[in-house]
Amino acid sequence: MAVNRRRWSSIIGVVVGMATLLLVVGACTSPDNEATALLQDPQFGLSHLNDELQTVKETLAGLSQASDTAIQEGACDGLPSHAELKDALATARNENNGGFNLDMWGTVVNRGGVVCQVAFTGNDPGDQWPGSRVIAAQKANTANAFSLPGLAISTANLFSAVQPGGSLFGLQFSNPVDTSVAYGGSWDNYGQPDDPMVGEKIGGVNVFGGGLPLYDSDGKLWGAIGVSGDSSCADHNIAWRTRKNLALDFVPGGLSGDAERPDTIVFDIGSSGQSESGWGHPLCGASDQESNIAGSLPPIS
């Protein structure tokens, strides 16, 4: 996780400094030939010092990686693997979801907000909107952050509430994205099991469709999924089907008023621009296609 890696970076820095000091002190106090050479030949001294420091760095980096892997594996127990997420997302994306029929990004976070998996449905990261990688993670963080064991809140449910004059206005500016996590690492690793976001806390609040909390058959809230890459209405539909495919849709209750789809998207914004329920989301197109699809999504388990 992010805190863990920063801690190890600090430890590495301290140990490197101590190693440098010990080498110098040792050279000054040791009578052997190596110590004499270290003092008399600066080039030899620098080479010797670099070798020692490299050994220290490699050892501590290995310990850091092993520690991060252990923490990450334990933290993501009960949540889908990368292969499971990718398969469930691809299956959902290939159904009739409205929108533009585009490839998608999907992210899963655990209950602590740590990113566990990042996947996409295309052949490479450029087959989906690149910007949607972080949006998917942001949606997952939001659905997890504002859902409870007894109350599921999707990102789609938040749209009206955060508008000026809404009951949650300003929520979208809280919990900002950690940009060092969002944009770090290599493009080649994006969407892979070793995506740079994995094991880190992404943060962020998103207030349109595509983020859903994850509940198992015992009603335990494990975290959330975020999906992005199409219209926000299609994102919601794909996220819903993906959650169903992962068998993590044992939702306890929500804000939609639909007992079979408690945290689904609500299309009740009238001509005045106001949501009748307070939890409404706008249509994403000129027709009722999205609302019809959302209304026929499979019921929760």
C-alpha positions as CSV (number, residue, x, y, z in Angstrom):
1,M,0.0,0.0,0.0
2,A,1.1,3.6,-0.4
3,V,1.9,4.1,3.3
4,N,3.9,0.9,3.4
5,R,6.0,1.9,0.3
6,R,6.7,5.3,1.7
7,R,7.7,3.8,5.0
8,W,10.2,1.5,3.2
9,S,11.5,4.4,1.2
10,S,12.2,6.3,4.4
11,I,13.9,3.2,5.9
12,I,16.1,2.7,2.8
13,G,17.2,6.4,3.1
14,V,18.1,6.0,6.7
15,V,20.0,2.8,6.2
16,V,21.9,4.1,3.3
17,G,22.9,7.1,5.3
18,M,24.0,4.9,8.2
19,A,25.9,2.6,5.8
20,T,27.8,5.6,4.5
21,L,28.7,6.8,8.0
22,L,29.8,3.3,9.0
23,L,32.0,2.9,6.0
24,V,33.8,6.2,6.7
25,V,34.2,5.5,10.4
26,G,35.4,2.0,9.6
27,A,38.0,3.3,7.2
28,C,39.3,5.8,9.8
29,T,39.6,3.1,12.5
30,S,40.6,0.0,10.6
31,P,44.3,-0.8,10.1
32,D,43.8,-3.3,7.3
33,N,44.8,-2.8,3.7
34,E,41.3,-2.2,2.3
35,A,40.7,0.6,4.8
36,T,44.0,2.2,3.9
37,A,43.2,2.0,0.2
38,L,39.8,3.5,0.9
39,L,41.4,6.5,2.5
40,Q,44.3,6.9,0.0
41,D,42.5,6.3,-3.3
42,P,39.2,8.3,-3.6
43,Q,38.2,6.4,-6.7
44,F,38.6,3.0,-4.9
45,G,36.7,4.5,-2.0
46,L,33.7,5.6,-4.1
47,S,33.6,2.3,-6.0
48,H,33.6,0.4,-2.7
49,L,31.0,2.6,-1.2
50,N,28.7,2.3,-4.3
51,D,29.0,-1.5,-4.2
52,E,28.0,-1.6,-0.5
53,L,25.1,0.8,-0.9
54,Q,23.8,-1.0,-3.9
55,T,23.7,-4.2,-1.9
56,V,21.8,-2.5,0.9
57,K,19.3,-1.0,-1.5
58,E,18.6,-4.3,-3.3
59,T,18.1,-6.1,0.0
60,L,15.7,-3.5,1.4
61,A,13.9,-3.2,-2.0
62,G,13.3,-7.0,-1.9
63,L,12.0,-6.8,1.6
64,S,9.7,-3.9,0.6
65,Q,8.3,-5.8,-2.3
66,A,7.7,-8.9,-0.3
67,S,6.0,-6.9,2.4
68,D,3.7,-5.1,-0.1
69,T,2.8,-8.3,-1.8
70,A,1.8,-10.0,1.5
71,I,-0.2,-7.0,2.6
72,Q,-1.9,-6.7,-0.7
73,E,-2.8,-10.4,-0.9
74,G,-4.4,-10.4,2.5
75,A,-6.2,-7.1,1.9
76,C,-7.8,-8.4,-1.2
77,D,-9.1,-11.7,0.1
78,G,-12.7,-12.2,-0.8
79,L,-12.5,-10.0,-3.9
80,P,-12.1,-11.1,-7.6
81,S,-8.7,-11.9,-9.1
82,H,-7.5,-9.9,-12.1
83,A,-8.6,-12.7,-14.5
84,E,-12.1,-12.9,-12.8
85,L,-12.6,-9.2,-13.1
86,K,-11.5,-9.0,-16.7
87,D,-13.7,-11.9,-17.7
88,A,-16.8,-10.6,-15.8
89,L,-16.2,-7.1,-17.3
90,A,-15.8,-8.4,-20.8
91,T,-19.0,-10.5,-20.6
92,A,-21.0,-7.5,-19.3
93,R,-19.6,-5.1,-21.9
94,N,-20.8,-7.4,-24.7
95,E,-24.4,-7.1,-23.7
96,N,-26.9,-4.4,-24.7
97,N,-26.1,-1.5,-22.3
98,G,-26.9,1.5,-24.4
99,G,-24.2,4.2,-24.9
100,F,-21.6,3.9,-27.7
101,N,-20.7,0.2,-27.3
102,L,-17.1,1.0,-26.3
103,D,-14.4,-0.9,-24.5
104,M,-14.2,-0.4,-20.8
105,W,-12.0,0.0,-17.7
106,G,-12.9,-1.7,-14.5
107,T,-11.4,-1.3,-11.0
108,V,-12.0,-3.1,-7.7
109,V,-11.1,-1.6,-4.3
110,N,-11.3,-3.2,-0.9
111,R,-13.2,-1.8,2.1
112,G,-10.2,0.2,3.1
113,G,-10.1,1.9,-0.3
114,V,-7.0,0.0,-1.5
115,V,-7.0,-0.8,-5.2
116,C,-7.0,-4.6,-5.7
117,Q,-7.5,-5.0,-9.4
118,V,-7.5,-2.9,-12.6
119,A,-8.6,-4.4,-15.9
120,F,-9.8,-3.4,-19.4
121,T,-11.8,-5.2,-22.1
122,G,-9.8,-4.2,-25.2
123,N,-6.5,-5.6,-26.5
124,D,-4.3,-2.9,-25.0
125,P,-4.7,0.2,-22.8
126,G,-5.3,2.5,-25.8
127,D,-8.5,0.6,-26.8
128,Q,-10.4,2.4,-24.1
129,W,-10.5,6.1,-23.2
130,P,-7.2,6.5,-21.3
131,G,-8.8,9.0,-18.9
132,S,-11.4,6.4,-17.9
133,R,-8.8,4.3,-16.1
134,V,-8.6,6.8,-13.2
135,I,-12.3,7.6,-13.4
136,A,-13.1,3.9,-12.9
137,A,-10.9,3.8,-9.8
138,Q,-12.5,7.0,-8.5
139,K,-16.0,5.5,-8.9
140,A,-14.9,2.4,-7.0
141,N,-13.5,4.5,-4.2
142,T,-16.8,6.6,-4.1
143,A,-19.2,3.6,-3.9
144,N,-17.1,2.0,-1.2
145,A,-16.6,5.2,0.8
146,F,-20.3,6.1,1.0
147,S,-21.9,2.7,1.3
148,L,-22.5,0.8,4.6
149,P,-23.2,-2.8,5.5
150,G,-26.9,-2.0,5.5
151,L,-27.1,0.7,2.9
152,A,-25.7,0.6,-0.7
153,I,-25.2,3.9,-2.5
154,S,-24.1,3.8,-6.2
155,T,-22.2,6.7,-7.8
156,A,-25.3,7.2,-10.0
157,N,-27.4,7.9,-6.9
158,L,-25.2,10.9,-6.0
159,F,-25.7,13.1,-9.1
160,S,-28.6,15.2,-8.0
161,A,-27.6,15.4,-4.4
162,V,-24.3,17.2,-5.2
163,Q,-25.8,19.8,-7.4
164,P,-26.0,23.4,-6.1
165,G,-28.7,23.5,-3.5
166,G,-28.6,19.7,-3.2
167,S,-28.3,17.9,0.2
168,L,-24.7,16.8,-0.5
169,F,-23.4,19.8,-2.5
170,G,-19.6,19.9,-2.1
171,L,-19.2,16.2,-1.6
172,Q,-17.6,15.9,-5.1
173,F,-14.7,18.1,-3.9
174,S,-13.9,16.0,-0.8
175,N,-11.5,13.1,-0.8
176,P,-9.4,14.1,-3.8
177,V,-7.6,11.7,-6.1
178,D,-4.0,10.9,-5.2
179,T,-2.4,12.0,-8.4
180,S,0.9,10.2,-7.6
181,V,-1.0,6.9,-7.5
182,A,-3.3,7.7,-10.4
183,Y,-0.6,8.7,-13.0
184,G,2.5,6.8,-11.7
185,G,4.2,3.9,-13.4
186,S,4.4,2.7,-16.9
187,W,1.7,2.8,-19.5
188,D,2.5,-0.8,-20.4
189,N,1.4,-1.9,-17.0
190,Y,-1.9,-0.1,-17.0
191,G,-4.8,-2.6,-16.6
192,Q,-2.4,-5.5,-15.9
193,P,-2.2,-7.5,-12.6
194,D,0.7,-5.2,-11.7
195,D,-1.0,-1.9,-12.6
196,P,0.7,0.8,-10.5
197,M,-2.5,1.6,-8.7
198,V,-2.8,-1.9,-7.3
199,G,-2.0,-1.9,-3.6
200,E,-2.5,1.9,-3.3
201,K,-5.3,4.2,-2.1
202,I,-6.6,6.2,-5.1
203,G,-9.1,8.4,-3.4
204,G,-11.5,10.6,-5.4
205,V,-15.3,11.1,-5.5
206,N,-17.3,10.6,-8.7
207,V,-21.0,11.4,-8.9
208,F,-22.3,9.8,-12.1
209,G,-23.1,6.2,-13.1
210,G,-20.6,3.4,-12.9
211,G,-19.7,2.7,-9.3
212,L,-21.3,0.0,-7.1
213,P,-20.6,-1.5,-3.7
214,L,-19.8,-5.3,-3.4
215,Y,-21.7,-7.6,-1.0
216,D,-21.2,-11.3,-0.6
217,S,-23.9,-13.9,0.1
218,D,-23.5,-13.3,3.9
219,G,-24.2,-9.6,3.4
220,K,-20.6,-8.6,4.0
221,L,-19.5,-5.4,2.3
222,W,-16.1,-6.1,0.8
223,G,-15.4,-2.9,-1.2
224,A,-16.7,-1.7,-4.6
225,I,-16.3,-1.8,-8.3
226,G,-15.9,1.1,-10.7
227,V,-16.5,1.0,-14.4
228,S,-15.8,3.7,-17.0
229,G,-15.4,4.1,-20.8
230,D,-18.8,4.8,-22.2
231,S,-21.7,7.1,-21.4
232,S,-22.3,7.2,-17.6
233,C,-25.6,5.4,-18.1
234,A,-23.9,2.6,-20.0
235,D,-21.2,2.6,-17.4
236,H,-23.8,1.9,-14.7
237,N,-25.4,-0.9,-16.7
238,I,-22.0,-2.6,-17.3
239,A,-21.0,-2.2,-13.7
240,W,-24.3,-3.7,-12.6
241,R,-23.8,-6.7,-14.9
242,T,-20.2,-7.1,-13.9
243,R,-21.1,-7.2,-10.2
244,K,-23.8,-9.8,-11.0
245,N,-21.2,-11.9,-12.9
246,L,-18.9,-11.8,-9.9
247,A,-21.7,-12.9,-7.5
248,L,-21.1,-9.9,-5.3
249,D,-24.6,-8.4,-5.6
250,F,-26.3,-9.4,-2.4
251,V,-27.3,-5.8,-1.8
252,P,-29.0,-5.1,1.6
253,G,-30.9,-1.9,0.6
254,G,-30.5,1.4,-1.2
255,L,-32.0,4.7,-2.3
256,S,-33.6,3.7,-5.7
257,G,-37.0,2.7,-4.4
258,D,-36.7,-0.5,-6.4
259,A,-36.5,-3.5,-4.0
260,E,-35.1,-5.7,-6.8
261,R,-32.4,-3.1,-7.7
262,P,-31.8,-1.1,-4.5
263,D,-28.8,0.9,-5.7
264,T,-29.6,1.2,-9.3
265,I,-29.6,4.4,-11.4
266,V,-32.8,6.5,-11.0
267,F,-34.2,8.5,-13.9
268,D,-36.6,11.0,-12.2
269,I,-35.2,14.4,-13.2
270,G,-38.1,16.4,-14.6
271,S,-38.3,19.3,-17.0
272,S,-37.5,21.6,-14.0
273,G,-34.2,19.9,-13.6
274,Q,-35.0,18.6,-10.2
275,S,-35.0,15.0,-9.1
276,E,-38.2,13.9,-7.5
277,S,-36.4,11.5,-5.1
278,G,-33.3,13.6,-4.6
279,W,-31.2,10.7,-5.9
280,G,-31.8,11.1,-9.7
281,H,-29.5,10.9,-12.6
282,P,-30.0,12.5,-16.1
283,L,-30.6,10.4,-19.2
284,C,-27.5,10.1,-21.3
285,G,-29.2,10.3,-24.7
286,A,-32.3,11.7,-26.4
287,S,-34.3,8.5,-26.0
288,D,-35.5,6.3,-23.2
289,Q,-33.1,3.6,-24.2
290,E,-31.0,3.9,-21.0
291,S,-34.0,3.9,-18.7
292,N,-35.5,0.9,-20.4
293,I,-32.2,-1.0,-20.1
294,A,-31.7,0.0,-16.5
295,G,-35.2,-1.0,-15.6
296,S,-34.6,-4.5,-17.0
297,L,-31.2,-5.1,-15.4
298,P,-31.1,-8.5,-13.5
299,P,-32.4,-8.2,-10.0
300,I,-29.9,-8.5,-7.1
301,S,-29.2,-11.9,-5.7
